[in-house]
Amino acid sequence: MTSKLPSHHQDASQGSASGQPTAHATTSTKLTDLTLRLKNSLRQFPDFPEKGVLFEDICPIFRDPARLADLINALELFTAKENGGPGRPDIVVGLDARGFLLGPSLALRLDSGFVPVRKRGKLPGPTESATYQKEYGKDVFEIQADAIAPGQKVIVLDDIIATGGSAAAAGSLVRKLGGDLLGYIFLLELDFLKGRDKLDAPVWTLLSGQKEARTES
């Protein structure tokens, strides 16, 4: 779901038979406007952190209170089932570390709890762990063993999906604790890396991603 809105949103924007815009159409238009403003706030840095990588910088969104409000409003609308999203979860799981920038605010807006998934050794008490593959070796995610009750509805949230390894590890931790994994939400997606193929639940991307790898000129 790399487009901003599923196709049924586009149909809804035509309004009702009486010619008046429907509530669905109004929400669809609002979400489109929000995502456009957010996309225009991103900065791109070529060859960072290494040559051939086009880095998408989300920091300008967090520096501007108006854009930060746009981001939380957009995520709230994007999550709603009537807009094609997963629906309100009991728990929002944020990935270390940029998922911590997004997760608590969205959880508060949705009246949900927030649970961090952290690198190994950062959480106190009993934990569950999952290993995932990185470009140069492996890493380990952990979650507190009592963070999610069996049957609780959960979404996993992060800023970007690349290869999908870290998100897959977080999803496996949710399932290990007995959570009902509704899906994954990301701001951006590097489509050409096909990271969503590693994920075993629906994937939603708020902003359109990079369709192909950057090539040298």
C-alpha positions in Angstrom: 0.0 0.0 0.0 2.6 2.5 -1.1 0.2 5.0 -2.5 -1.1 7.6 -0.2 -4.7 6.4 -0.5 -6.3 3.1 -1.6 -8.3 3.2 -4.8 -11.7 3.3 -2.9 -10.7 6.6 -1.4 -10.4 8.0 -4.9 -13.9 6.9 -5.7 -15.2 8.4 -2.5 -13.8 11.8 -3.4 -16.5 12.1 -6.1 -19.0 12.7 -3.4 -22.6 11.5 -3.0 -25.2 11.1 -5.7 -26.7 14.5 -4.6 -23.5 16.2 -5.5 -22.5 16.9 -1.9 -19.2 15.6 -0.7 -19.5 12.6 1.7 -17.7 12.5 5.1 -15.5 9.8 3.6 -14.6 12.1 0.7 -13.8 15.0 3.1 -11.5 12.8 5.2 -9.9 11.4 2.0 -9.2 15.0 0.8 -7.8 16.0 4.2 -5.5 13.0 4.3 -4.2 13.8 0.8 -3.5 17.4 1.8 -1.7 16.3 5.0 0.5 13.8 3.2 1.4 16.4 0.5 2.5 18.9 3.1 4.6 16.2 4.9 6.2 15.0 1.7 7.2 18.6 0.8 8.8 18.9 4.2 11.3 16.0 3.7 14.9 16.6 2.7 17.0 14.3 0.7 20.8 13.8 1.1 22.5 11.8 -1.6 25.3 9.4 -0.7 24.5 9.4 3.0 25.3 7.4 5.1 27.2 5.8 2.3 27.7 6.3 -1.5 24.7 5.3 -3.6 22.1 5.9 -0.8 19.6 8.7 -1.1 18.7 9.5 2.6 15.2 10.8 3.4 15.5 13.2 6.3 12.3 13.5 8.4 13.9 15.9 11.0 12.3 19.1 9.4 8.9 17.7 10.3 9.8 17.5 14.0 11.3 21.0 14.0 8.0 22.6 12.8 5.1 22.4 15.3 2.6 22.7 12.4 4.2 19.9 10.4 4.4 17.7 13.5 0.7 18.2 14.1 0.1 17.3 10.5 2.1 14.1 11.0 0.1 13.0 14.0 -3.2 14.0 12.3 -2.3 12.1 9.2 -1.2 8.9 11.1 -4.5 9.0 13.0 -6.6 9.2 9.8 -4.4 6.7 8.1 -4.9 4.2 10.9 -8.7 4.4 10.8 -10.4 1.3 9.4 -12.8 3.5 7.4 -9.8 4.9 5.6 -8.4 1.5 4.7 -6.2 1.2 7.7 -5.9 -1.5 10.4 -8.2 0.2 12.9 -7.5 1.3 16.5 -5.1 -0.9 18.3 -4.7 -1.6 22.0 -1.0 -1.2 21.7 1.3 0.8 19.4 4.8 -0.8 19.2 7.6 1.6 18.3 11.0 0.4 17.0 14.3 1.6 18.4 14.9 4.4 17.8 12.9 6.6 15.4 9.7 4.7 16.1 10.0 6.3 19.6 9.5 9.7 17.9 6.2 8.6 16.4 4.7 6.0 18.6 3.8 7.7 21.9 2.1 10.7 20.1 0.0 8.4 17.9 -0.8 6.1 20.8 -2.0 9.0 22.9 -4.2 10.2 20.0 -5.7 6.8 19.5 -6.2 6.1 23.3 -3.8 3.2 23.0 -0.8 2.1 25.0 2.8 2.4 23.7 5.4 -0.3 24.0 9.1 0.1 22.9 11.1 -2.5 21.2 14.7 -1.9 22.0 18.2 -3.1 21.2 19.5 -5.9 23.4 20.4 -4.9 27.0 18.4 -1.7 27.1 15.2 -2.9 28.9 15.0 -4.0 32.6 13.3 -7.1 33.8 12.4 -10.3 31.9 12.4 -9.9 28.2 11.8 -11.8 25.0 14.3 -11.4 22.1 14.4 -11.8 18.3 17.5 -11.8 16.1 17.4 -10.1 12.7 19.9 -9.7 9.8 21.5 -6.3 9.1 23.6 -5.4 6.1 26.8 -6.2 8.1 25.9 -8.9 10.6 23.1 -9.5 13.0 21.4 -7.5 15.8 18.9 -8.4 18.5 15.6 -6.7 19.5 14.0 -7.1 22.9 10.6 -6.5 24.4 9.6 -6.7 28.0 7.9 -10.0 28.7 4.7 -8.5 30.2 4.4 -5.6 27.7 1.6 -7.1 25.7 -1.3 -9.2 27.0 -2.5 -12.2 25.0 -5.2 -11.1 22.5 -4.3 -7.4 22.5 -4.5 -5.8 19.1 -1.1 -4.3 18.0 0.4 -2.2 15.2 4.1 -1.9 14.7 5.2 1.6 13.8 8.5 2.9 12.3 9.8 5.7 10.1 10.9 3.7 7.1 10.9 0.1 5.8 14.0 -0.9 4.0 15.0 -4.6 4.0 12.3 -5.3 6.6 14.4 -7.3 9.0 14.0 -5.1 12.1 10.2 -4.8 11.5 9.9 -8.6 11.0 11.8 -9.1 14.3 9.4 -6.7 16.1 6.4 -8.5 14.6 7.7 -11.9 15.8 8.0 -10.5 19.4 4.4 -9.3 19.3 3.3 -12.8 18.3 5.5 -14.4 20.8 3.7 -12.5 23.6 0.3 -13.6 22.2 -0.6 -10.2 20.6 -2.9 -9.9 17.6 -0.7 -8.2 15.0 -2.9 -6.0 12.9 -0.1 -4.8 10.7 2.8 -2.4 10.1 2.7 1.3 9.5 5.7 3.3 8.0 6.2 6.8 6.9 8.4 5.8 3.9 9.3 2.7 2.0 12.3 1.8 -0.1 10.2 -0.3 -2.5 13.1 -1.7 -4.5 14.4 -3.5 -1.4 11.1 -5.5 -1.1 11.2 -5.4 2.7 7.4 -5.9 2.9 7.9 -9.4 1.5 9.5 -10.4 4.8 6.5 -9.3 6.9 3.6 -11.6 7.8 0.9 -8.9 8.3 -0.5 -6.1 6.2 1.8 -3.1 5.5 0.7 0.5 5.1 3.1 3.3 4.0 1.9 6.9 4.7 4.1 8.7 2.1 5.1 7.4 -1.3 8.6 5.8 -1.2 11.6 5.3 -3.4 10.7 3.0 -6.3 14.2 2.2 -7.4 17.8 2.3 -6.2 19.8 5.4 -6.9 22.2 5.0 -9.7 25.5 6.8 -10.3 25.4 9.6 -13.0 
